[in-house]
Amino acid sequence: MLSIAYVGFGANLGDPEITFDKAIEKIEALDNVAVTNVSSLYKTDPVGLQDDGPEFLNAVLEIRTSLSPFDLIHHLRKIERSLGKKRCHKSDRSRKIDLDLLLFGDKSFWSKTLEVPHPRMNNRGFVMVPLVEIAPDFVHPVLKMTLRNMLDILTPDEKNGVRRLRSVNPREVI
């Protein structure tokens, strides 16, 4: 059975646009995974960083997969490491790449290694703006709200600093 999942991309070190392209290529190369939609690329102000890093490049990918959420996150972490992320990376530091599993169909669960839906996505403009661009009517499995409605209730401070850079070339949809 195929599930629709949403994966957040973020990077602010190196050349984030090249890293983004490489990440998509590596995700598309996975067995049992197809990228079916990609948001525009957004430049965003850093949120919660301790190292005064540069602004981020953010986007969201929609994928269809027959993998389990745990198998998918395992592959995403391997891709992160192959593109320069250290295993012991601290979340309050700048990074070459970050791939977050935001949503996995209508599933909701928590474990030591994975929490779905992503626990902080709903108050982060840099996640919600690109996510709403490609899935505005998707209903959050816990909050029971559309993503568009969730974005609408973010404060201006949570949405400020998210600027559309450019659209991404359309991908073949399965």
N, C-alpha and C positions, 0 to 999 in steps of 0.2 A: 504494500500500500504506500502511495506517495503522500508525503506531508509537505506543507508549505512552511518554510522557516524564513526568518529575517535575521540577517547578520549585519551588525554595525562595523564599520571600518573607521579607524582613526590613526593618524600619524602626524608627528610634527618635527621629526629629525630626518636628516638625509634629504632625499628627493621624494616627498610623499606621493606625488603624482605617478612617478615610476613605480614606487612600491605598491600603489593601488592597482596599477595595470598588472603587475606581477602577481598580486594576490588573486585577482580575478582569474588570470590564466591558471593558477594552481588550483583554485576551487573548481573551475570548469573541468580540469583534468581528473578530478576525483571520480572514481566509479560510483554510480548510483546517486550522482548529484548533478543538477542542471541549474545554471543561473538563468532565471526567467525574467528578471527586471532589475534595473539599477537606477538609483536616484541620481540626481545631479550631484556634483561635487560642491561642497560648502567649505569656506574658510570660517573658522570659528576661534574666538578668543579662548585661551586656556582656562579651564575650570578646576580649581582645587590643586594646582601644581605648587610644589615647594621649590622648584628650581628656576622659576622665571623663564621658562622655555618659550619658543616662538609660537605663533598661532598654529592651529591644527587644520588639517584637511580631513573632512568627515564625509561619509556617504553611507547608504544602506543598500544591501543586496537582498533580493528575494530569490530564494532557491526552492526547488522541488527535489525531494530526496526520499529514498527508501531506507536510509540509515536511521539508526536510533539517535536521539539527541546526544547520548554519551559517545557514540562512535563519531558523530559529526564534530563535537567539540574536540575530541582527540585529534582529528584531522586538522581542524582549524589551528590548534596549538602547534602542531608540527609545521604548518605553513608559517605561522608567526616566527618560530625559531629559525626556519630556513631563510627568512627575510630579515633576520637580525635581532629579534627580541630575545632577551636573556630570560632563562627560567625563573630567576629570582627578582624579576622586575617589580618595582614598587609602583602602585597605582597613582601615587602623587608625584611621579617623575615624567619628564618628557620621554617619548618613545619613537622608535622607527616604525612600529606597527602595533595595532591592537585590533583583534577580531573578537567581537562579542556576539554570542548567540542571544538575540533579544527575545524572540518569540519562536515557538515550535508548534504550529497548528493551534489547536485549542487546549494544549496540554499545560499543566501547571504542576511543578514539583520542585523539591529542594533536596540536595545532597551535599556532601562535603566538597564536591568538585564542580557542581553546577546548580544554578538556580534559574528556573524558567517560569514565568517571564523574568527578564533581567530586572533585578530589584530596584534599580535607580533610574531606569529609562524614562519613566513618566514625569520626572522633574528635570530633565536635561534637554534643553532646546536643541543642542547639537545632535541628539538622537531623534527627537520627535519631529523636527522639521523635515529631514530627508525621509524618515519613515512615513510620515503623512503624505509626502509627495507621491509615493508609490502604493500606499495601502490605506487611504483615508477612512475607508469603511470597515476595516478589520476591527473586530471586537476583542478587546483585551480580555483574556480568559478569567482573570481574577476581578478586575474592576468593573467588568461588564459595561464598558463604555467604548464607543468608537475611538480610534486613534485621533481622528479629527477633533472630537470633543475634548480629548485629553490635552491636545495641543492648545485648544482655545482657552483652557483654564490655567495655562502656565502664566506666570507673572511676566511683565515686560522685561524684568531683569534676567529671567531664565531664557528668554528668547533673543534678547539683544546680543549682538556679537556673532550671530549666525548669518553669514552672507553667502548667497549663491555665487559660485565661481563660474561654473559652466555645466551644460548638460553632458551626458555621457552618450557615446554612440549607441543606438539601439542594439540590443542583443537578440539573437534568434530565440523565440519563445517556443517551448515544446507544446 
